[in-house]
């Protein structure tokens, strides 16, 4: 990748690197460059991204503006070429054995996730089917929270799926699981149109939620991993989470290396107007045993064993150590397919409340709950405590996304 060439005229990097930027040459040794995070990007926009090429693109109305969801903090503004995601889908899908056959922009697709205003659509005033159709892609949701869906909303979505007949459904697992549960309760499963393939993205998918979705839809399911800022970096394919290496480099920096847990740092040239160099989104991963890095880089042919959630979403064990959302999900497991989704709330270090929504009216068997509590308590350390409560629903965050953990703020978060 031509990293040096891509960033030389960007004021953001001329400011952070100073005169040394003129000495950069490809291939760049990334370990000599500073890390970026979302705060850096928010503070620098748009002034420090304004290059001659971006000014020309703005003048020609060849760009679109969007923001990140704000799940991990302040919403971050982004500028990129118009219909940028279409190219990103093509770059990503070719690394999945089934998705590579999907014809982006030509075959019908449905997206079910948060209903917010973006560069593509705005769901603020209950738009019509036609208003939510962009090319061959239909945006299904009109509400800012699944708990607000009425029976009429569910019936509308079932009817629109049958009308659009998507080859491909891309969904937030929390929204899709809630929708499918309501479909079952309304007796509409036989009317439900099933796509040929389903991808789950937007946030970490709980194992139990994926198991429930699989039991209802019975179609191939794959997960996509990345960020709005950098695009997709990994895709699930043939049982592994593999790299999407085009125009990007991914580094694995130690977090808890003895347990093979690392921070992901991404360098992405996919957005020519906002190239990201050593960007840390907060993602943690577990590498496979025996994984070999190229310095700090995960090879283009490399893979990760599991995404562990974001560092800012870790809760504290009784000794103050961090417990990742991935470790929590390993402890909860599939819950025998009877748990729809859950959230672990930290009351104090090692003191947790597990709130869960059952998948069926029969609820979750006591022995299943006991096993989950035992594993979670062990994870929280010798003085750990885990209370449990069954609830009718769980609300998403202000961003519209759903988190499996809810941390108690500490002075370090200030």
Buried (B, 14 or more C-beta within 10 A) or exposed (E): BEBBBBBBEBEBBBEBBEEEBEEBEEEBEBEEBEBBBBEBBBEBBBEBBBBEEBEEBBEEEEBBEBBBBBBBBEBBBBBBBEBBBEBBBBBBBBBBEBBEEBEBEEBBBBBBBBBBEBBBBBBEEEBEBEEBBEEBBBBBBBBBBBEEBEEEBBBBBBBBBEEBEBBBBBBBBBBBBBBBBBBBEEEBEEEBBEBBBBBBBBBBBBBBBBBBBBEBBEEBBBBBBBBBBBBBBBBBBEEBBBBBBBBBBBBBBEBBEEEBBBBBBBBBBBBBBBBBBBBBBBBBBBBBEEBEEEEBBBEBEBBBBBBBBBBEBBBBBBEEEBBBBBBBBBBBBBBBBBBBBBBBBBEEBBBBBBBBBBBBEEBBEEEBBEBBBEBBBEBBBEEBBBEBEEEEEBEBBEBBBBBBBBBBEEEEEE
